[in-house]
Amino acid sequence: MTTPQTPLSTLATPALILLTLAAIVVAGPAAAAPAPTAVEPVAAKAPAGDPILIGHRGAAGAAPENTIAAFKAGRAAGADFIETDVQLSKDGVPFLFHDDTPARTTNVADVFPGREHDPITSFTWRELRALDAGSSFGRKFAGERIPHLDDIARIANRRTGVYLEIKSPRNSPGVERLVARKLAQDPAWKKLVDAGKVNVLGFDASSNRKFAALAPKIPLQQLSGAIPGAETLEDWSSFVDSVGTSYRTLTAAQVGAVRAAGLDIGVYTVSSPATITAAVRLGVDMVTGDFPQQIVRLQAGQQAFPQSRGLEIADSVNNPAGDDVQPGTGEHVVVRNASRRTIDASGLVLRDAANNTLTVGQGYTIQPGGELRVYTGPGTNTATKYYNGRTASILNNTGDSVALWTARGQLQDVFAN
């Protein structure tokens, strides 16, 4: 069985330091993180120190996901690997993109009106290259394009490798064979493979089984929203090396079950200090997060948010009683001033994992120890409540991560529930 390669040993510190630091910087109640229950022993820590760090879609919290900018940000952060998603264009070109349609992250409505919800794989490579994949994240990323598969191989190196997810293989017939051929024959990819810096992963078990037969020496991970029973884990162990799952539902007993099947265990998408802490306590082998720079800082015993002015996210109310965007109430994020001085909250931006944003208008301040509730829906603004006036909810009711940024783009905090 192949073991994932090269943890971030140069920045690793004992898990106890990480736990202590995260307890200081975390915003919000500890109950928001999935910690082991009192009747369940904490799983034994895997060997080799800190978990392997994987930057999700590059560094999707700090730059537009699955773009050159995000890949470079993940590499600069010191991640062990940067993760991305590969699909095939209509004319068979491998490109890096997550969603099944281009609507969420590109300017497709401007370039190809009416095709916003067409399958992303129905576009030719030339059409895909005409799309702007950066502006939706921020003006400074305008002009970022959808990358080719080979682009990430030129960014990766012996320190920062690639976790390559085969995305929606039903929409990209033959993608497994193309990827296997690339890894075996392309000089840039072969160099990374020889250095142990390429892993492949996917949710589709039949696709993973097919890839394993084509490239048995490439470390392979089965993704799953939840850990299945022992029989399924035993079956997976015949063709994959590890399991990746959501941190939100993972328990110590499940970690033990995965290990009993001879598999390593990773978690996604871990973005806040509290969830990082929970993952370390469970002893997982791999951690995938949108903010690899913050995870690296925690591993190094440093302040996670060095630009913080004292603002933090105290809570995110994703699924309130009644309608999510009912007037005057509904879903909202609570921003707290943990400092001893009054802070100008004008222009604050709250960004969730799907790149939805809430903002705060001009003229808002938060007193020391005070809070400001930032609502998605309509309402009457007060000194402690600001309404964005939207008609549809944006926060994921089953859990979401939310990052707090100043108007100048300085990261203040990340909260997850």
C-alpha positions, 0 to 999 in steps of 0.5 A: 500500500502506497503512503502519501508523501512528504509532510510539512516537516520543516514547519512542524511543531508538536500537536500540543502547541497547535492545540494550545494556539488554536484555542487562543485564536479561534473565534466561536464556541468549541462546540462548532468543531467536530471533536471526539465525544467523551465515550470515544477515545481519541484515535492514535496519531499517525506517524511523522508529526503534523498531517500533510497539508493540501491547499484546496483548489490551490488556496481557494480562500485567498485567490480565485479557485483553480487558477494560476494565482491560487496555485501559486498562493498555495505553493507560496504558503508552503503547502505540501500539495495543491489540490485541483480538479481535472475535466475534459473539454468538448474537444478532449483537452484536460482543463482544471475546473471544479463545477459542472457549469461555468456560472458561479466562477466565470463571466460566461454570461457576458461572453456566451449569453445563455450558456451559463448553465450548460455543462462546462465540458460542452465548451471547447478549449478555445471557448474555455480560454475566453472566460475570465475565471478571476474577476468574480473573486476580486478585481485584482484577479481580472484576466485569470484564465481556466488553466490547462492540466499541464499548467499546474505541473509547471507550478508544482515542485519537489516541495509542493506537489499535486493532488489531482481530483478526477472530477465528474468522470461521467462528463469526461469519458476517457479522462482516467486514461488521459491522466494516467498517460500524462503522468507516465509520459509527460516529462514535467509530470513524470518528474513529479511522480518520481519525486512522490509529489502526485496523488490522484483522487475522486468520489466515483469509486468505479472511476478510481478502480479504472484509474488504479488498473491503469496506473497502479503505482500512483497513490489514489484516494477515495473521496466520500461525504461520510465514512462507510461500513467495514465491508465497503472500506475493505473493498476500497482497500483493494484499489485505493491507498487512502480515504478523504472525507468531510471533517464535519462528521468524522469521529475517532471510531471512524478514523480507527475503522479506516486504519483497520482497513489498511488505509490512510485518512484525510479530511476536507475542507478544513479552514478555521483554527478550530477545525484544524485543531479537531483534525489534529486531535483525531490524528488524520494523515492529511488536511485539505484547506482553503487557507493553507497559509493560516494552517502553516502559521499554526503549525509553526506556532505563529499567529494565524491572522497577523493582520487582525485588528481585533475583529473575529467571527463569533457565530454564523447562523446559517439555518435559522427558524423560518425562512433564511432571508425573512425580513428583519431576521434570518441567516446572518454572521456575527462579527465581534470586536475582541479588542479594547478599542473601537474599530471601524467596520465600514466595508468589511467583507464576509466571504463563504466557501462558495465565494458568496459575499456579504458586506458592511456599509459605511459608517459602522463601528464596533465598540470593544466587546461589541457585536455587529450582525450582518444579515443576508436578507432585508431589514432596517439597519441599526447600530448593531445590525446591517442588512444586505437586502438579498432575496436568496440565502447564501450560507450553506444550511448544513455547515459553511466556512466564512472568512472576514476581510477588511475593505483593503483585503486583509484577512481578519478571521475564519470561522466554520460550523 
